Amino acid sequence: MSNSTFMARAACAFVLLAGPASAGTSGTAFVNTFANQAVQSGAVEGLEIAVIIGTAKPVFYSYGYADLAAKVKPTKNTLFQVASVTKVFTTNLLGQAVYNKSLALDDTLATFSAQLGKVPPDTAKVTLEDLGDFTGGFPTYAPFCTSGEKPSVTGCLPNDNARPTLSEYSGPDFAAFFRHYKTAGAPPQPYVYSDYSLGLLGLLLGSEADTALTNKALTGWETLLGAKLLKPLNLTNTYLNVPKAALSRLAPGYQQAVAVATVSGGTVSGLTVAVSGAGYSSAPAVTISGGGGSGAQAEAKIDDGHVSAFTITQGGAGYTAPASVTFSSGNATGTAIIKNGHVIGVALGGGGPYTSVPTVTFSGGRIGGHDAKGTVFVDHDLVTYVKITDPGSGYVDPITVTVAPGATSTLSVPIWAPAGALKSSAQDLATFAAAALGHTSIGGITVPNAITQGFAIAETAYSCEGSSPSLSRCTSAESGMAWDIAHKTPVTITKDGSLPGYSSFVLLLPNQDTAVVVLGNTLTLTSGGVAPAIASEIASALYHNNLLPARK
């Protein structure tokens, strides 16, 4: 589950010094730099990453802890909530049905009157394509019920619960929403990322003909998923409901707070809440390290389960403010990553659009030595990569503030589960990504043509994610069937996922026959998550260092 402003579409990436001219070696250098920094900074507890280049075996990387309390490290078979990455499993099923001619993209909801009942006239005109590319005019979720309102009548969400169980909010309740809700007009409407839209698509795929929508439609979707996608690709670690025997491999989800330190006169003068975290019943431990100093201590204040502020109890001494990274134009931001006194990379914040390439300047953060230098790359009108041409010297390790996490996330399976409730592993998603690239043989598995064609249909652009759904003058990302597509060089097809405690991302570079999968077990929804940043970094670093093949 995610929203349309999720940073999957922004240039939030860590960029680093080019490694040896070998995809495996360089990939390891790139991933190690970013992933280790993310874990050490407290931005994420555990990461599992897969890099797929051509037909070579995927390379897997593990960092941090899948289970912090038990000190269990992640592996390629660790299970993570993949959230909205579920959507592109569902749209492959739609693509297969279209390829097999059992459905058509222009089939309207009027065709499914037995499942939904009588819907408003404009809703009846919504097509399966509109559901898949988010132009049907439906909101992300139903509103919460007001006093006296019932889910069974209007489809409102009960009890201020954004993720109710099937017993709290059922298939008939879900169908009632579409009978009750009136869109702003006939489709296609402007793009609105919607779990309800994709959830309905999945339930219609799994429903029985001439039968009113019930919870059985979700079972039908799960059965269809197993038969048409999981079993043929041998995805044995992908589940809607994790069986008891596999529960020990499910990584708990964490929502710890993140803080940024301010240095003044060699002391830590303040901590700013960057991410408030969640699940706190008592003030978490705060650890301040790095910066060349010692002795700084702080306490956290919590409010309604979140960290709301920090109090410096000891400022310590000997601290050096971190190096600043500035760009000559635009609003991109960056943070230098330091190792052994050198700048080895830059953490980029979103910024753009850029019509020309800015220069980058490094200043401060050193005791002696000299400033680093770098070259900026702009892709899709955003600063996406800074190649370090001179790492500088004399840099002090930046200050790291680590805030202990609160309680782990507990997530139910809602009726719109086809939009965001699968659990999977990096191993399975690497196979899935290879199939999405069009590979017809993966690790000895022959990919059925229906799956290949299903991906081709789902990865076609159908609408613009801007204010107008028309593709003719689209200047923003384009929407396939739940895939985000950027056609400027390099062509990039992505899907992000985020739920409380989890961040996931699948990135495809189809012209380079390359894919990157990142799974993390930490996310507060206000933080954006680290998975898109890591995946973007790996792809950008490999691409701009000319380490990827051109597809034959």
FENRADA-V301888 format. One record per helix or strand of 3 or more residues. SS is the DSSP state (h for helix, s for strand). FROM is the first residue (numbers start at 1). TO is the last residue. If there is no record, write none. Layout:
# FENRADA-V301888
SS:FROM:TO ; SS:FROM:TO
This chain:
# FENRADA-V301888
h:7:9 ; s:14:16 ; h:23:40 ; s:46:53 ; s:59:64 ; s:79:81 ; h:83:99 ; h:109:116 ; h:121:124 ; h:128:133 ; h:151:154 ; h:171:180 ; h:195:206 ; h:216:230 ; h:244:249 ; s:258:264 ; s:267:275 ; s:286:289 ; s:294:303 ; s:306:317 ; s:324:327 ; s:334:339 ; s:342:348 ; s:360:363 ; s:373:379 ; s:382:390 ; s:400:403 ; h:417:419 ; h:426:436 ; h:449:458 ; s:484:486 ; s:492:499 ; s:502:509 ; h:510:512 ; s:514:520 ; h:525:527 ; h:531:544
